[in-house]
Amino acid sequence: MFKQIKMIKKIIVMLVVTAFLGCKNNKVDNGKLNVVVTTTMLTDLVKNIGGDLINLQGLMGAGVDPHLYKASEGDVSKLFNADVVFYNGLHLEGKLVSIFEKMEAQKTTVALGEFLAKDGLIGSDYFASNYDPHVWFNIQYFKEFSNKVTAVLSNKDPKNAERYAANNLAFQQELDLLQTRVVEAIASLTPEKRILVTAHDAFNYFGKAYGFKVVGLQGLSTATEAGVQDVQQLSEYIIQNNVKAIFIESSVPRKTIEALQAAVLSKGHQVSIGGSLYSDALGDTGSVEGTYTGMFLYNVKTIVNALQ
């Protein structure tokens, strides 16, 4: 029965996409590339490279969980009318994969995470892609994303290639400065205090880059829910390692971390909620945390201040 339901869902997705592929093209025609991007992190990246040279649309907004995101009819229309589609890949946008695969033959779709060297990715026995998809928490990987976006846009729009390259150079320098500021901030936190407990395993690349032990209550995907046993096991870990603070994530319901805090407190150990971190989405548009660099620095400062 489960396989039949899954097959029916796939057929529905294919029919919807096919219908749009047969529709009249009503995309914006002002001589600029029409570019559609999935997550807020990638929208910010492509905005930095494309600027006013492209018509940019992001599917997801602040606080949206890409693991659970389903395409609306309007989203499919945006994707159909795009000249280029950029997405994270590595099964981050799991519920959109069928649509992307259907469109591959019709337009340029770029799964940026798939171009990273696999020997540097973090594997998992519990996630469908066998790789942790939260690669934007390694700044070097985000720099590689920037280079790939620049190459794709330049190939599609060669007359503006020099401007894309100049924008990329400026953004690369901004990312280098971010790296410097992050390293300086984390240096004030002693190694034994670098234990990061969050709602789900979104920060493993961050931990690998900056020497943190990262423990998530849920797995790599928020589609899985933590059980009572998970809460109890992690509460024991917190007590044994004298963890001072644990963290909520902006795109994950806070009840999971609150339940963990309650379990720790019930055993006579004090642990605070150190704040809310941005994991799978940026902050509100127009805010500092609504940019990749602003989000990253906000997270680092929140973590360091709470664990001091």
JOQUIRA-V376903 format. One record per residue. N is the residue number from 0. RES is the residue in one letter. NEAR is the number of other C-alpha atoms within 10 Angstrom. D_LAST is the distance of its C-alpha to the last C-alpha in Angstrom with 1 decimal. Layout:
n:N res:RES near:NEAR d_last:D_LAST
n:N res:RES near:NEAR d_last:D_LAST
This chain:
n:0 res:M near:6 d_last:52.2
n:1 res:F near:7 d_last:48.6
n:2 res:K near:8 d_last:49.9
n:3 res:Q near:9 d_last:52.5
n:4 res:I near:10 d_last:50.0
n:5 res:K near:10 d_last:47.8
n:6 res:M near:12 d_last:50.9
n:7 res:I near:12 d_last:52.0
n:8 res:K near:13 d_last:48.7
n:9 res:K near:14 d_last:49.0
n:10 res:I near:13 d_last:52.6
n:11 res:I near:11 d_last:51.6
n:12 res:V near:18 d_last:49.0
n:13 res:M near:17 d_last:51.5
n:14 res:L near:12 d_last:54.2
n:15 res:V near:15 d_last:51.9
n:16 res:V near:22 d_last:51.0
n:17 res:T near:15 d_last:54.6
n:18 res:A near:12 d_last:55.8
n:19 res:F near:18 d_last:53.5
n:20 res:L near:18 d_last:54.5
n:21 res:G near:9 d_last:58.1
n:22 res:C near:12 d_last:57.4
n:23 res:K near:8 d_last:58.4
n:24 res:N near:13 d_last:55.7
n:25 res:N near:10 d_last:54.5
n:26 res:K near:15 d_last:51.5
n:27 res:V near:12 d_last:50.9
n:28 res:D near:10 d_last:53.4
n:29 res:N near:9 d_last:52.6
n:30 res:G near:10 d_last:52.6
n:31 res:K near:14 d_last:48.9
n:32 res:L near:19 d_last:47.2
n:33 res:N near:21 d_last:46.1
n:34 res:V near:24 d_last:42.7
n:35 res:V near:26 d_last:40.9
n:36 res:V near:27 d_last:37.3
n:37 res:T near:23 d_last:35.5
n:38 res:T near:25 d_last:31.7
n:39 res:T near:26 d_last:30.0
n:40 res:M near:26 d_last:28.1
n:41 res:L near:26 d_last:31.5
n:42 res:T near:24 d_last:33.2
n:43 res:D near:20 d_last:30.9
n:44 res:L near:22 d_last:31.6
n:45 res:V near:25 d_last:35.3
n:46 res:K near:19 d_last:35.4
n:47 res:N near:17 d_last:34.0
n:48 res:I near:24 d_last:36.7
n:49 res:G near:24 d_last:39.6
n:50 res:G near:15 d_last:39.2
n:51 res:D near:10 d_last:42.5
n:52 res:L near:17 d_last:44.4
n:53 res:I near:18 d_last:43.9
n:54 res:N near:20 d_last:44.0
n:55 res:L near:20 d_last:40.6
n:56 res:Q near:19 d_last:39.9
n:57 res:G near:21 d_last:36.8
n:58 res:L near:20 d_last:37.4
n:59 res:M near:20 d_last:34.0
n:60 res:G near:19 d_last:32.1
n:61 res:A near:19 d_last:28.6
n:62 res:G near:18 d_last:27.2
n:63 res:V near:19 d_last:30.0
n:64 res:D near:22 d_last:29.4
n:65 res:P near:25 d_last:31.5
n:66 res:H near:18 d_last:31.8
n:67 res:L near:15 d_last:33.9
n:68 res:Y near:17 d_last:35.6
n:69 res:K near:13 d_last:39.4
n:70 res:A near:16 d_last:41.7
n:71 res:S near:10 d_last:43.8
n:72 res:E near:12 d_last:47.3
n:73 res:G near:10 d_last:46.0
n:74 res:D near:17 d_last:43.5
n:75 res:V near:21 d_last:46.3
n:76 res:S near:20 d_last:48.4
n:77 res:K near:21 d_last:45.7
n:78 res:L near:29 d_last:45.3
n:79 res:F near:25 d_last:49.1
n:80 res:N near:22 d_last:49.5
n:81 res:A near:23 d_last:46.8
n:82 res:D near:19 d_last:47.8
n:83 res:V near:20 d_last:44.5
n:84 res:V near:25 d_last:41.9
n:85 res:F near:22 d_last:38.4
n:86 res:Y near:23 d_last:36.2
n:87 res:N near:23 d_last:33.3
n:88 res:G near:21 d_last:35.3
n:89 res:L near:21 d_last:34.1
n:90 res:H near:23 d_last:35.0
n:91 res:L near:27 d_last:32.2
n:92 res:E near:20 d_last:34.9
n:93 res:G near:18 d_last:36.7
n:94 res:K near:15 d_last:39.0
n:95 res:L near:21 d_last:40.3
n:96 res:V near:15 d_last:41.3
n:97 res:S near:15 d_last:44.9
n:98 res:I near:19 d_last:45.4
n:99 res:F near:23 d_last:44.0
n:100 res:E near:12 d_last:46.2
n:101 res:K near:15 d_last:49.2
n:102 res:M near:19 d_last:48.7
n:103 res:E near:12 d_last:48.2
n:104 res:A near:9 d_last:51.9
n:105 res:Q near:11 d_last:52.2
n:106 res:K near:16 d_last:49.5
n:107 res:T near:16 d_last:46.7
n:108 res:T near:21 d_last:43.7
n:109 res:V near:20 d_last:40.7
n:110 res:A near:15 d_last:38.1
n:111 res:L near:21 d_last:35.6
n:112 res:G near:24 d_last:33.6
n:113 res:E near:14 d_last:36.8
n:114 res:F near:13 d_last:37.2
n:115 res:L near:13 d_last:34.1
n:116 res:A near:9 d_last:34.8
n:117 res:K near:11 d_last:34.6
n:118 res:D near:7 d_last:33.5
n:119 res:G near:9 d_last:30.1
n:120 res:L near:17 d_last:29.5
n:121 res:I near:15 d_last:27.7
n:122 res:G near:14 d_last:30.3
n:123 res:S near:13 d_last:30.4
n:124 res:D near:9 d_last:33.0
n:125 res:Y near:12 d_last:32.3
n:126 res:F near:16 d_last:32.7
n:127 res:A near:14 d_last:36.1
n:128 res:S near:15 d_last:35.6
n:129 res:N near:14 d_last:34.1
n:130 res:Y near:20 d_last:31.4
n:131 res:D near:25 d_last:28.1
n:132 res:P near:25 d_last:29.0
n:133 res:H near:24 d_last:25.6
n:134 res:V near:24 d_last:26.2
n:135 res:W near:23 d_last:25.1
n:136 res:F near:21 d_last:21.5
n:137 res:N near:18 d_last:22.8
n:138 res:I near:21 d_last:23.7
n:139 res:Q near:16 d_last:26.5
n:140 res:Y near:20 d_last:28.1
n:141 res:F near:21 d_last:28.0
n:142 res:K near:19 d_last:29.8
n:143 res:E near:16 d_last:32.4
n:144 res:F near:23 d_last:32.8
n:145 res:S near:22 d_last:33.4
n:146 res:N near:18 d_last:36.1
n:147 res:K near:16 d_last:37.8
n:148 res:V near:22 d_last:37.9
n:149 res:T near:23 d_last:39.5
n:150 res:A near:17 d_last:42.0
n:151 res:V near:18 d_last:43.1
n:152 res:L near:23 d_last:43.5
n:153 res:S near:18 d_last:45.4
n:154 res:N near:12 d_last:47.6
n:155 res:K near:14 d_last:48.4
n:156 res:D near:16 d_last:48.8
n:157 res:P near:13 d_last:49.9
n:158 res:K near:10 d_last:51.2
n:159 res:N near:14 d_last:47.6
n:160 res:A near:17 d_last:46.1
n:161 res:E near:12 d_last:45.5
n:162 res:R near:17 d_last:43.5
n:163 res:Y near:24 d_last:41.4
n:164 res:A near:18 d_last:40.7
n:165 res:A near:13 d_last:39.8
n:166 res:N near:18 d_last:37.4
n:167 res:N near:24 d_last:35.8
n:168 res:L near:16 d_last:35.4
n:169 res:A near:13 d_last:33.7
n:170 res:F near:18 d_last:31.3
n:171 res:Q near:19 d_last:30.6
n:172 res:Q near:12 d_last:29.7
n:173 res:E near:12 d_last:27.3
n:174 res:L near:18 d_last:25.7
n:175 res:D near:15 d_last:25.5
n:176 res:L near:12 d_last:23.7
n:177 res:L near:18 d_last:21.2
n:178 res:Q near:17 d_last:20.6
n:179 res:T near:10 d_last:20.0
n:180 res:R near:13 d_last:17.5
n:181 res:V near:18 d_last:15.5
n:182 res:V near:13 d_last:15.5
n:183 res:E near:11 d_last:14.5
n:184 res:A near:15 d_last:11.5
n:185 res:I near:19 d_last:10.3
n:186 res:A near:11 d_last:11.2
n:187 res:S near:11 d_last:8.2
n:188 res:L near:15 d_last:6.3
n:189 res:T near:11 d_last:8.2
n:190 res:P near:13 d_last:10.9
n:191 res:E near:12 d_last:10.5
n:192 res:K near:16 d_last:7.3
n:193 res:R near:20 d_last:9.3
n:194 res:I near:22 d_last:11.1
n:195 res:L near:22 d_last:12.2
n:196 res:V near:26 d_last:14.5
n:197 res:T near:27 d_last:16.7
n:198 res:A near:30 d_last:20.2
n:199 res:H near:26 d_last:22.1
n:200 res:D near:21 d_last:21.9
n:201 res:A near:27 d_last:21.7
n:202 res:F near:26 d_last:18.8
n:203 res:N near:24 d_last:20.3
n:204 res:Y near:24 d_last:21.4
n:205 res:F near:21 d_last:18.0
n:206 res:G near:18 d_last:16.6
n:207 res:K near:14 d_last:19.6
n:208 res:A near:14 d_last:19.3
n:209 res:Y near:16 d_last:15.6
n:210 res:G near:14 d_last:15.2
n:211 res:F near:20 d_last:13.6
n:212 res:K near:17 d_last:15.3
n:213 res:V near:19 d_last:16.4
n:214 res:V near:22 d_last:18.0
n:215 res:G near:21 d_last:20.1
n:216 res:L near:22 d_last:21.9
n:217 res:Q near:22 d_last:24.9
n:218 res:G near:19 d_last:26.4
n:219 res:L near:24 d_last:26.6
n:220 res:S near:23 d_last:29.0
n:221 res:T near:21 d_last:28.4
n:222 res:A near:12 d_last:32.1
n:223 res:T near:11 d_last:31.2
n:224 res:E near:13 d_last:29.8
n:225 res:A near:16 d_last:27.7
n:226 res:G near:11 d_last:29.7
n:227 res:V near:11 d_last:29.2
n:228 res:Q near:9 d_last:29.0
n:229 res:D near:14 d_last:26.2
n:230 res:V near:21 d_last:24.2
n:231 res:Q near:15 d_last:24.9
n:232 res:Q near:13 d_last:24.1
n:233 res:L near:18 d_last:20.7
n:234 res:S near:24 d_last:19.9
n:235 res:E near:15 d_last:20.9
n:236 res:Y near:15 d_last:18.7
n:237 res:I near:23 d_last:15.6
n:238 res:I near:17 d_last:16.8
n:239 res:Q near:10 d_last:17.7
n:240 res:N near:11 d_last:14.5
n:241 res:N near:15 d_last:12.4
n:242 res:V near:21 d_last:10.6
n:243 res:K near:20 d_last:8.4
n:244 res:A near:22 d_last:9.5
n:245 res:I near:26 d_last:12.5
n:246 res:F near:24 d_last:14.1
n:247 res:I near:23 d_last:17.5
n:248 res:E near:21 d_last:19.6
n:249 res:S near:21 d_last:21.9
n:250 res:S near:21 d_last:25.0
n:251 res:V near:22 d_last:24.6
n:252 res:P near:12 d_last:25.5
n:253 res:R near:14 d_last:22.6
n:254 res:K near:11 d_last:24.6
n:255 res:T near:20 d_last:23.6
n:256 res:I near:24 d_last:19.9
n:257 res:E near:17 d_last:21.0
n:258 res:A near:15 d_last:23.3
n:259 res:L near:25 d_last:20.6
n:260 res:Q near:22 d_last:18.5
n:261 res:A near:15 d_last:21.8
n:262 res:A near:19 d_last:22.6
n:263 res:V near:22 d_last:19.4
n:264 res:L near:15 d_last:20.0
n:265 res:S near:11 d_last:23.6
n:266 res:K near:11 d_last:22.8
n:267 res:G near:9 d_last:21.1
n:268 res:H near:18 d_last:17.5
n:269 res:Q near:16 d_last:14.9
n:270 res:V near:19 d_last:13.0
n:271 res:S near:16 d_last:12.3
n:272 res:I near:17 d_last:13.4
n:273 res:G near:19 d_last:10.6
n:274 res:G near:16 d_last:13.5
n:275 res:S near:20 d_last:16.4
n:276 res:L near:24 d_last:16.5
n:277 res:Y near:21 d_last:19.8
n:278 res:S near:27 d_last:21.2
n:279 res:D near:25 d_last:25.0
n:280 res:A near:26 d_last:25.7
n:281 res:L near:31 d_last:24.8
n:282 res:G near:24 d_last:24.5
n:283 res:D near:14 d_last:27.6
n:284 res:T near:13 d_last:30.2
n:285 res:G near:8 d_last:30.0
n:286 res:S near:11 d_last:26.3
n:287 res:V near:15 d_last:23.8
n:288 res:E near:20 d_last:22.3
n:289 res:G near:20 d_last:25.9
n:290 res:T near:22 d_last:25.9
n:291 res:Y near:25 d_last:24.4
n:292 res:T near:20 d_last:22.6
n:293 res:G near:15 d_last:21.3
n:294 res:M near:20 d_last:20.2
n:295 res:F near:22 d_last:18.4
n:296 res:L near:18 d_last:16.4
n:297 res:Y near:17 d_last:15.7
n:298 res:N near:17 d_last:14.3
n:299 res:V near:17 d_last:12.1
n:300 res:K near:13 d_last:10.7
n:301 res:T near:15 d_last:10.3
n:302 res:I near:24 d_last:8.6
n:303 res:V near:18 d_last:6.0
n:304 res:N near:15 d_last:5.6
n:305 res:A near:15 d_last:5.8
n:306 res:L near:18 d_last:3.8
n:307 res:Q near:12 d_last:0.0
